[in-house]
Amino acid sequence: MVKNIMIVGVGGQGALLASKTLGQVLLDAGFDVKVSEVHGMSQRGGSVVTYVRYGEKVYSPIVDKGEADFIVSFELLEAARYTEFLKKDGQIVVNTQKIDPMPVITGAAEYPENLVETMTASGFKVDALDCLSLAQKAGTAKSVNIVLMGRLSKYMDFSVDAWMSAIEKLVKPQFLEMNKKAFMLGREN
């Protein structure tokens, strides 16, 4: 049975490191893993979507609508944008941070209010957490991605040691302790 995870965010938020970390945990556990990165206008704050699929044998890296077991989102509006990809019993893990997209910046649109409530009222399971504050508590706002991985880890059957091992393999030594702290803050809050 193949499991599907979508990691969505805005360019520059660290979605690629998050997907590599998750992929490393899965590879280390012996799964066949496919990771596919879809970049929008990421240099200009556009959407970035990464698909992570794992199981005994995975043939395609793409997640279709209604197939995602998890949507991990770096930003509220990005989570709302991709809800149609979530399975009926799927889980959304979302950072409560708001990053204005270009139509909001230019005044052509307004940022939607009450997105967590709207998604929950639509029947989605939503775990919303202020990952930016936790990342800053860990030492840098740039560790939002690892805070989110810590939060996701609560829903997956992999040990903290497995996640720490993946972080150790991917993060530069000078940032390692900060990222380990970020992971634990995401997991425990």
N, C-alpha and C positions, 0 to 999 in steps of 0.2 A: 504494500500500500504506500503510495507516494503522498508526502506531505508538502504543502505549498505555503510559502511565506513571501509576502510583498513588503519591501522596505521602501517607503516613499518620503520624499522631502524636497527641499529646495537646494539648488546648487551651492556647494561650499559648506554644507552642514556635516559632512562626514558619513554619508550613507554608504559609500564604497567601503570604508574601513569596517563599518557595522556588518555589511554583508560578508566581507572576508572573515571577520571574527566568527560569525555564525557558521559560515562554510567550513572553517577550520575545526570547530567543535564537532560538526557532523562528519567530516572526513575522519577525524580522530576516533569517532565512534564506529567507524567501519561502513558508513552509508555511501552509496553512490550519490554524488551531489552535482547539481548543475546550477550555476549562477549566471544570470544574464543581466547586464546593465543597460538600461534605456535612458539616454540623456536627452533632456529637452534643451531649452536655452539655459543650461545650468550656469553659464558664465554671467548671465543677467538675472539670476534669481529665479530661473524657471524650474519646472518640475524635474526631479530625478527619481526614477523608479528602478528598483533592483528586484529581480525574482530569484528566490532561493528555493529549489526543489530537491527533496531527498527521499530516499527509500532504498529498497533492495536493488532496483534497476530503474533509472530515470532516462527516458528517451528524448524529452524535449525540455528546454530551459524556460519555456514561456508558461505563465499562469493565465488561464482564461477567466472570464467573468463567472462568478459563482464557485470558484475552485479554491480560493485562498483560505487556509486554516487560520492564518494570522495576517493582519495588516499592522505593521509597525510604522508609525508616522512621526516625523520630526516636527510636524506643524499641524495645527487643527484643521485648516481648510484642505490641506492635502489628504488628511484622513477622510474627510467628508467626500472628497472628489472620487475616491476609489472604493467606496462601500459596496458598489455593485460587483466587485470582484470577490467579496467575502462569502464563504459558505454560510448556510443558515445558522449553524452552531459555532461559527468562527468568532475570533476574539480580535478586537482592536486594542492596540497599545499605543497611546498617543501622548506626545509632549504637548502641554497646554500653551506653548508659545505661539504667538501670532506673528507671521511675517507677511506684510502687505504685498500681494501680487501687483504686477504692473497696472492693471485697470484701476486698482484702488489708489496706487501712487499717483496716477494721472488724474484722478477724480472722476473717472468714467463709471466707477462702481463703488459700493460700500462693502466693507468686510462683514460677512454674515455674523450675526450675534447668536449666542446660545447653541453653538455647534455640538457640544457634548450632549446637551439635553435633547437636541433634535435627533441626533444619531441614536440615542438611547430610546427615545419615543418611537423611533422607526423599528425597534426590535433588535438593535445591535448591542452586543456586550462590549462596553467601552471601559477601558482602564486608562484614565487620564491622570497624568502626573506632571508636576512642574519640574521637568528634567533640567531646564536651564539653571534654576536655583541650586539644584543638587550638583550639577556640574561645577558651578562656581564654588560651591562648598568643598568640592574635591580639589579645586585649585585652578581650574580653567573652564571657561564657557565652551571651549572646543571639545570637551568630553561628553557632550550631550549624547553623542552616538553610543558611547559605552554605558552611560546611564540607562539608555533605552534597552540595550542588550541585557543589562542587569534585570530590568523589569520583565522583559520577555522570558528570561531564564526561569521565572517563577511558574511559568506555564508549560515548561518543557522538562522532560525526564533526563536531564544531564546534570551531573554534579557541579558544584561551585569549582572544584578542582579542575574539571574539564574545561570550564570557561576560562579560568585563570591561566591554564596551560596555553590555550589559544591566544589569549591576550599577550602572554609572554613571547609567543612566536611572532607576533605581528607588530607590536609596539616597540618603538625605540627605547633603549634602557633608561634614558633620562626622563621619559614620560611614563614609565611603567607603574610606579607606585601611585601616581595620581590617577591613572586609568583603573587600577585595581580598586582604589577607593571609590571612584565614580561608579564602577560596576556594583559594588556592595551597597552604595547609597540607593541605586535604582532598585536593587533586589529587596532591600529591607524597609523602604519607606512606602 
